């Protein structure tokens, strides 16, 4: 059994981290020695024409430091002289450690942590000073090493943009355009983002693309690309009223119903009212949004128009498009909370804005898209399913709902789904 014995003269000098690193160094050295012993023992019978063994030890490699979760560990890996050759290709056989490959300078766990720290706000220039104290070494933590991650992220983003969507069915989608600055270019980057709900109720990132938020052409091109890759028309799309999305949807997915985002709608209406009446107007708007059914919501709109229409007709005009504001009432009551807002995109992009503030924006639009994609991809694992996930498949099957309750018999719905 391997043990770590501290000499008396060093007992007062070692702290807990040093003790852990020393134990890790000895255990790693023992594991590497055991791996070589097994390799030699398995080939001990292989000898040349003079009876000499073909696989023998060959000392140790130069010491190097490997960054692990326990810190930087000094390693001198044992070497093997393998004189065998492949009878077909003639290539020399080589011993390669499974535990510690020759190229390894940091453990896979540390390699996974670095991009997450970068994505969530740590600037590249902060890596070495911030992590050297923790890992005990700055090896492999330079700004250049972290910056090279962008290349792999861009490759992942290109694969994401080409993936086949024929095996996916998005019943609900949220769409929004989010701006953030690009450090080395004059124009700001606008990410057109679409998040969907699959038939099992789980949320999934559908698309991230560069475009113009208010441009119908930008949204139409993105939707056409999704359609070419096999995406079906969603049942409902949720978004802000200022988007060019709605005209694009009527062209590409004409059967998709529209639901305006209530968070943006409330802000737009209150922006047309003086501060003195905004508290009362907010309460009246909340009664419309949170009404128990469509009839109550329509009456609440009429009350709002009566109370504020004479003095502030511009504000009232923004709330009278009831058809697209109250679409959610035609679907399960469990889904109303989700269909009223595009929060799945807004809350996730708070992380993107934090990241861009720390680094003063990505260096290019390509880097910004790759960064936004990786952030959304990481956040996707924490998105919770919609309430009543079993009802999503019924919505796709064509079930009808009145006041949030399904009005068709279960056997009829099963026939439609079949």
C-alpha angles and dihedrals in degrees: 000000000000115000135176112230116190116208114235093242090057098042093094094045102055118084124196095269092050090050091052092048092048091050091047091049093053094045092049091048091050092048092051091049091049091049091053092046090054091048092051094044092053091054100036092112094057109099139161127243090279093054095252119139115257095209118052140148119274107193122260135306122244116284116268134174121241118197110227136165086267091055134261110338122197111228135186104187118207115245129220128210104215110182097178121113134199109260092215104042098021091225118149116252116241134198113232120186114230091199097050117015114204093248095050115116098156135024121258091249091058090046089056093049096053098065091044091054090048094048094048098054114289110128118227090243090057098058101084099046094038098048103030091079091049100043096031093234140053092219110134092004100096124130090247092054092051092043090057088066088076090069092058091044091054090051090051090049092052090052089049091053092053100045120124115253098187091102093052129079118195111194097178127024134188118207131190141151118229124193128208132161128262113219100213099037135063098227123073120238117245114198114204104209130190123186120185140197115226124215091266091058098253121132121233137180108252106177144355116186142156115251146109118294097217095038117109090197093056093051093042092053091050092048092047090052090052090048092050089054092054106268115154122223109273118233095230133015120199121202149127119291093235093063124109084222097098098061089045091052092051088055102041104026105019094170094058114106122226127234118183117221110252095206091062092039094056091048092049094049095045089049088065094053130076117253092248093068101032096095093056093041091051090054091049092049091049089055089056094047096044098039115139093237143356095270092057090046093052091050090049090053090052090051091049091050091049094050100043107018098089097055101025109029092157091063092046092049089062093059101044096080087093096159094069095033095054101039091111090070089073092064136064114303088231089065098048093089091057098042095054096068144031090222094131087071100034096051093046093050091056084080091051091052091050091051093049092048091054095049095033089243132313118294095243141005091255091055091045093053092048091049093048090048093052092047092050091044091053092046091049091075090062098047110114123222119258118267112270095019091179089066095061093076089050090054090053090047090058101255114165125226132200117196088347096306125108111248100190124087115256092241090054091052091049090054091051091048091050 
